[in-house]
Amino acid sequence: QVQLVESGGGLVQPGGSLRLSCTASTSIFYSYVAGWYRQAPGKQRELVASITPGGKTNYADSVKGRCSIDIDRDGAKTTVNLQMNSLKPEDTAVYYCTAERAGYLYWGQGTQVTVSS
């Protein structure tokens, strides 16, 4: 059973920064594509960023230049991080960590990010 646990969400002012982390219960990020999705109220869930086991990254146009995704691997423990800078009110959403491979997709429980003054 794979568990993905997110942390790092919260309330931040516009222009501020947050770092989200997702720790996996297994070494899944050695072989699965790690991703961050978000869902704002009344909107569809969208991909924010992803990173392959080989380190290839992909970003939504709305966050390019403001976000950075990376993976920490420490033995069997793997953590995927999303650094978000210059945050805007439209970044407000629940952010979900994912692990995907060959049609298998695991989701974390989500962490709330609110950007407001």
SVG drawing of the C-alpha trace seen along z (x, -y; Angstrom):
<svg xmlns="http://www.w3.org/2000/svg" viewBox="-18 -42 38 44">
<polyline fill="none" stroke="black" stroke-width="0.4" points="0.0,0.0 1.5,-3.3 0.9,-6.3 1.7,-9.9 1.7,-12.5 1.8,-16.2 3.0,-19.0 3.9,-22.6 0.6,-24.2 -0.8,-27.3 -1.8,-30.9 0.7,-33.3 0.5,-36.8 0.7,-37.6 4.3,-37.6 5.3,-35.2 6.7,-31.7 5.8,-28.2 7.5,-24.9 5.3,-21.8 6.7,-18.4 5.4,-14.9 6.9,-11.9 6.1,-8.4 5.8,-5.4 7.9,-3.4 10.7,-4.1 8.1,-4.8 9.7,-7.9 12.7,-5.9 10.5,-4.5 7.3,-6.5 6.7,-10.0 6.1,-12.4 3.6,-15.2 1.8,-18.0 -1.8,-18.8 -4.1,-21.4 -7.8,-22.0 -9.4,-25.4 -13.0,-25.8 -15.3,-25.3 -12.4,-24.4 -11.1,-21.2 -8.0,-19.6 -4.9,-20.6 -1.3,-19.5 1.1,-22.0 4.4,-20.3 5.9,-16.8 9.3,-15.2 10.4,-11.8 12.8,-9.4 15.5,-10.7 14.9,-14.3 13.0,-15.6 10.6,-18.3 7.4,-19.7 5.4,-22.8 2.1,-24.3 2.3,-27.6 0.7,-29.4 3.6,-28.5 6.6,-28.5 9.4,-30.6 7.7,-30.7 7.8,-27.0 10.5,-24.3 10.0,-20.6 12.7,-18.3 13.1,-14.9 15.1,-14.0 16.1,-10.3 17.6,-9.0 17.7,-5.3 14.2,-3.9 12.7,-7.3 11.7,-9.5 10.3,-13.0 9.1,-15.3 9.2,-19.0 7.5,-21.9 9.0,-25.3 6.5,-28.1 7.5,-31.7 5.8,-35.0 2.5,-33.4 -0.7,-34.9 -4.3,-34.7 -5.1,-32.5 -2.7,-29.9 -5.1,-29.3 -6.1,-25.6 -5.8,-22.2 -2.5,-20.8 -2.1,-17.0 1.0,-14.9 0.9,-12.0 2.9,-9.1 2.2,-7.7 3.5,-4.8 2.0,-2.6 -1.6,-3.6 -1.2,-3.3 -1.8,-6.6 -1.6,-7.3 -2.8,-10.4 -2.0,-12.1 -4.7,-13.6 -4.0,-17.1 -2.8,-20.2 -4.5,-23.6 -2.6,-26.7 -4.3,-30.0 -2.8,-33.2 -4.4,-36.2 -3.7,-39.5"/>
</svg>
